[in-house]
């Protein structure tokens, strides 16, 4: 419902996160590797766990190529680690505003 109201797709949100984090991706990836759990005040969650769900945002092939270039430049592996780091950064920044 929110996506219909805001007209922001999951793919758009991911691309916004990658754009916002682009200059910090290597640092964000390194920081994500060292932290083993996240305390959200209620539960402890493994920070390195990536979503294994089948749903994935649909991205234009040019955007996938741009993400792959970011993966190479930041030495991220796999691509999902890069996306997860960018989303964590973007969502943390959004909660401060």
Secondary structure, DSSP 8 states (H G I E B T S, - for coil): -HHHHH---HHHHHHHHHHHHGGGHHHHHHHHHH--EEE-SS-EEESS-----S------HHHHHHHHHHHHHHT-SSHHHHHHHHHHHHHHHHHH-
